[in-house]
Amino acid sequence: MNTRPVRDFSNPACQPFHLQGDSHGVLLLHGFTGSAGHMRLLGEGLHARGFTVEGINLPGHAVSMEEMGQTGWQDWLDAAKEAFLALKSRCRFVSVAGLSMGGCIALILAEQMHPTAIAPISAPMAVRNRLLPLAGLAAPFVPRVMWRSREGASAQVDDRYDYGYPGFPTKCGADLNRLIRMARRDLHAVQCPMLVVQSRQDETISADSADVILAGAGSTKKGILWLDDVPHVCTISKEHANIAGAVADLFRQAEHS
């Protein structure tokens, strides 16, 4: 099996970033095994439209898989909450956009912290990998799982920002499952404006994830941006500018909600 290459995480392209703008702050959250690099183009697109943008690396990410194995769902969620509150102390409005697992965390923040608006991007309500839900049971016997290399449409990402692990500690798969269940269980508590973004060619999450989020969320203002011919990590695909524009429009409208 061809696996994804190991990347050098000392590269500034995958490090946390702060882009100072106006009084509307946006917290950007990357996905499982990913890095702030996956959110960089979206961050720059939002900053160009005036927003203050904060892109973080969740604990255990963009360092080593060994260090990721020392962290779990509570660490990732706590770090997102801390970053949200820090941004809220400086900005009048605070919205959240998250990719994949970061999208699930964005939903949980909406359920618990009342942001101005959210944009869950490629957020799973279930995954296509049949083994991932068994990660907790498999961990003692299979300590590490490696991702397959990206092929076809899945290769259509900007390599300058594609920084993530070639695999993950198996036990962390159980933590990802925990966050998915938490986000899905309390969707009714999401009340803020929301834009769901998903590619029809997403090879990672269940095809109905966006529909599940829209149907379950309690928001009165909610919409969806469907993408074509781009992979799961669509934030560094050819559609990154389209995503930034749609997310910016929703977040600006939410200032007047």
Long-range contacts (C-beta under 8 A, 24 or more apart in sequence): 1-146, 1-148, 2-148, 2-149, 3-146, 3-147, 3-148, 3-149, 3-166, 3-167, 4-146, 4-147, 4-148, 4-149, 4-150, 4-164, 4-166, 4-167, 5-166, 6-166, 7-162, 7-163, 7-164, 9-35, 9-62, 9-63, 9-64, 9-163, 11-37, 11-163, 13-37, 13-40, 13-160, 13-161, 13-163, 14-57, 14-62, 14-161, 14-163, 15-57, 15-62, 16-54, 16-55, 16-56, 16-57, 17-43, 17-53, 17-54, 17-55, 18-52, 18-53, 18-54, 18-55, 19-43, 19-44, 19-46, 19-47, 19-51, 19-52, 19-53, 19-54, 20-52, 21-47, 21-50, 21-51, 21-52, 21-53, 22-50, 22-51, 22-52, 23-52, 23-91, 23-92, 23-93, 24-50, 24-51, 24-52, 24-91, 24-92, 24-93, 24-94, 24-95, 24-116, 24-251, 24-252, 24-255, 25-51, 25-52, 25-53, 25-54, 25-87, 25-88, 25-90, 25-91, 25-93, 25-94, 25-95, 26-51, 26-52, 26-53, 26-54, 26-94, 26-95, 26-96, 26-97, 26-251, 27-54, 27-56, 27-80, 27-83, 27-84, 27-87, 27-94, 27-95, 27-96, 27-97, 27-115, 28-53, 28-54, 28-55, 28-56, 28-96, 28-97, 28-98, 28-102, 29-56, 29-58, 29-80, 29-96, 29-97, 29-98, 29-99, 29-101, 29-102, 29-103, 29-105, 29-106, 30-55, 30-57, 30-58, 30-61, 30-98, 30-99, 30-100, 30-102, 31-98, 31-99, 31-100, 31-101, 31-102, 31-103, 31-122, 31-164, 31-233, 32-100, 32-101, 32-168, 32-172, 32-176, 33-61, 33-68, 33-147, 33-164, 33-165, 33-167, 33-168, 34-61, 34-99, 34-100, 34-102, 34-163, 34-164, 34-233, 35-61, 35-62, 35-163, 35-164, 36-62, 37-62, 37-161, 37-162, 37-163, 37-164, 37-236, 38-99, 38-161, 38-162, 38-163, 38-164, 38-233, 38-235, 38-236, 39-97, 39-99, 39-102, 39-235, 40-161, 40-236, 41-158, 41-161, 41-235, 41-236, 41-240, 41-241, 41-244, 42-97, 42-235, 42-240, 42-243, 42-244, 42-247, 44-244, 45-240, 45-241, 45-243, 45-244, 45-245, 45-248, 46-97, 46-244, 46-247, 46-248, 46-251, 48-244, 49-244, 49-245, 49-248, 49-252, 51-248, 51-251, 52-87, 52-90, 52-91, 54-83, 54-86, 54-87, 56-80, 56-83, 58-102, 60-172, 61-165, 62-163, 65-144, 65-165, 65-167, 65-168, 65-169, 66-169, 68-165, 68-168, 68-169, 68-172, 69-169, 69-171, 69-172, 71-172, 72-171, 72-172, 72-175, 73-175, 73-176, 73-178, 73-179, 76-101, 76-105, 76-175, 76-179, 77-105, 77-108, 77-179, 80-105, 80-109, 81-109, 81-112, 81-113, 84-109, 84-113, 84-115, 85-113, 93-251, 93-254, 93-255, 95-119, 95-251, 95-254, 97-121, 97-247, 98-123, 99-123, 99-233, 99-234, 99-235, 100-124, 100-204, 100-205, 100-232, 100-233, 101-176, 101-179, 101-180, 104-179, 104-180, 104-182, 104-183, 105-179, 105-183, 107-183, 107-187, 107-190, 107-213, 108-179, 108-182, 108-183, 108-186, 110-189, 110-190, 110-191, 110-192, 110-194, 111-183, 111-186, 111-187, 111-189, 111-190, 112-189, 114-191, 114-192, 115-192, 116-192, 116-193, 116-251, 116-254, 116-255, 116-257, 117-192, 117-193, 117-194, 117-195, 117-250, 117-251, 117-253, 117-254, 117-257, 118-190, 118-192, 118-193, 118-194, 118-195, 119-194, 119-195, 119-196, 119-197, 119-247, 119-250, 119-251, 120-194, 120-196, 120-197, 120-213, 121-196, 121-197, 121-198, 121-234, 121-235, 121-243, 122-197, 122-198, 122-199, 122-202, 122-204, 122-205, 122-232, 122-233, 122-234, 123-183, 123-196, 123-198, 123-205, 123-209, 123-210, 123-213, 124-180, 124-204, 124-205, 124-206, 124-209, 125-180, 125-183, 125-184, 125-205, 125-206, 125-208, 125-209, 125-212, 125-213, 126-180, 126-205, 126-206, 126-209, 127-180, 127-204, 127-205, 127-206, 128-203, 128-204, 128-205, 128-206, 129-204, 132-173, 132-176, 132-177, 133-177, 135-170, 135-171, 135-172, 135-173, 135-174, 135-176, 135-177, 136-171, 136-173, 136-174, 136-177, 138-170, 139-169, 139-170, 139-171, 139-173, 139-174, 142-170, 143-169, 143-170, 143-171, 144-168, 144-169, 144-170, 145-170, 145-173, 150-231, 153-201, 153-203, 153-229, 153-230, 153-231, 154-203, 154-231, 154-232, 155-231, 156-229, 156-230, 156-231, 156-237, 156-238, 157-231, 157-233, 157-236, 157-237, 158-236, 158-237, 158-240, 161-236, 162-233, 162-236, 184-212, 184-216, 187-212, 187-213, 187-216, 187-217, 187-218, 188-216, 188-217, 188-218, 189-218, 190-216, 190-217, 190-218, 190-219, 191-218, 191-219, 191-220, 192-219, 192-254, 192-257, 193-219, 193-221, 193-222, 193-250, 193-253, 193-254, 193-257, 194-219, 194-221, 194-222, 194-223, 194-250, 195-222, 195-223, 195-224, 195-225, 195-246, 195-247, 195-250, 196-222, 196-223, 196-224, 196-225, 197-224, 197-225, 197-227, 197-234, 197-243, 197-246, 197-247, 198-224, 198-225, 198-226, 198-227, 199-226, 199-227, 199-228, 199-229, 199-230, 199-231, 199-232, 199-234, 199-237, 199-239, 200-226, 200-227, 200-228, 201-228, 201-229, 201-230, 201-231, 202-231, 202-232, 202-234, 203-231, 203-232, 204-232, 205-232, 221-253, 221-254, 221-257, 223-250
